[in-house]
Amino acid sequence: MGVFTRSRAARILGGIALVGAGALVLAGCSGSSSPESSGSADAGFEFPIDCNAAEPAAYTPTYNSTSTGPGTDLTYKIGTALPVTGNLAFLGPPEIAGTEYAASEVNAAAKGVTVDLIQGDSGDTDNKAYETEIPRLLGEGATAIIGAASSGTSLQFIDQVIAANAIQFSPANTSAAFTGYKDNGLYWRTAPSDVLQGEVLGNQIAADGNETLGMIVLNDSYGTGLACFTKKSFEAAGGSVVAASLYNTGDTNFSAQVEDVLAAKPDAIALITFEEVKTIIPELKGADFPADKMYFVDGNLSNFGDEFDPGTLTGAKGTYPAVDPAKISTFRDALQAFNTAQGNAELTEFTYAPESYDAVILLALAALEAGSTAGPDVAAHLQQVSGGSGDGKKCTSYAECADIIISGAVADYDGVSGPITFNDVGDPTEATIGIFQYGDDNNYKFLTIG
């Protein structure tokens, strides 16, 4: 496959509105064990996903910490399980760079914590790189692991990390399944639940005048969940989902899914996939389905450029968790400079880099406040350093927040990816979803915040 890229400088075309993810009603979904076809738009159509089966459980963990802080000379071993390989490998470079840059800033501050970052590969549920990488990271002493990017991949090793009393902290997991997961308080994320992305995507499709919708969906917790939330939002806006077809990780032929959805003659098609979209797009175009009726998501929104003929995607839209790009231009420039100074290729993709950076900073601040790098001790302080306790002093860097903690006060870190402000199950309570649109060059530009 070619490398997925996003432009470094997206042109601002719209406004911005902050949405409180914590106020959303969580209604989960789960896929079947194997792909199913939807049939067509006939009266007998049944949505092939049970959208009640994975509704997050009512679970609130108990946090216990016996340590006292602030720390003075802590070495914090943090592993990463980010996608070096697999169907989200295009997200690996920005996420890895984000963690490295954050660790360098923590270490340069020399304020109580030194981060020893151990990089690893999550792979995906097809190549299963995590089966060897997670034991390696834990064996090397990591008491926190950042990753995976894919929700389905994270679910393959979350129990193993919890059993080791280590923290799992994802910068990109969006499945609602994690909200009620019995994780002993050890799972955290800086990406918002797909309850929010689905709401934004469904509303946008309806706002564009579409009355019927078809879907091609990756059959894992991410794909099926996002499909359910998109369906719920689209139908609440008066639309009707008339077709949905699933596929599995590792599949390479999608003709059956494309034919199935097109048979229902939907006004629009939501492509809830990963890199497989590069095979699906030509099939849809070959059937003369209009580009401006295609909708992408965070798992596949990419600057395709000359990988397709000019104009192939003109007018197509997509969503992913993002802040206004103009507001993080300084961060992106600094990250780019840091990354190339390390001898790495220039980043052409920045998705989830802010969330990855913030994950390291938050872990380091919680360890500093706890005076410990043990998983349960750090977990007991993550909500407070994010501002979740509501009584902290605002700060925007590790050094600034560390000074507040060292003075005996409470720090409230506002990150590059947003205010964050964890709730008591480790979800950020404030987040924004960006809406983007493709031009004639098959690259996309920022449109607005949903």
Buried (B, 14 or more C-beta within 10 A) or exposed (E): EEEBBBBBEBEBEBEBEEBEBBEBEBBBBBBEEEBBBBBBBEEEBEBBBBBEEBBBEEEEBEBEBEBEBBBEEBEBBBBBBBBBBBBBBBBBBBBBBBBBBBBBBBBEBEBBBBBBBBBBBBBBBBBBBBEEBBEBBBEEEBBBBBBBBBBBBBBBBBEBBBEBBBBBBBBBBBBBBBBBBEBBBBBBBBBBBBBBBBBBBBBBBBEBEBBBBBBBBBBBBBBBBBBBBBBBBBBEBEBBBBBBBBBBBEBEEBEEBBEBBBBBEBBBBBBBBBBBBBBBBEBBBEEEBBBBBBBBBBBBBBBBEEBBEEEBBBBBBBBBBBBBBEEBEEBBEBBBEBBEEEEBEEBBBBBBBBBBBBBBBBBBBBBBBBBBBBBBBBBBBBBBBBBBBEEBBEBEBBBBBBBBBBEEEBBBBBBBBBBBBBBEBBBBBBBBBBBBBBBEBBBBBBBBBB
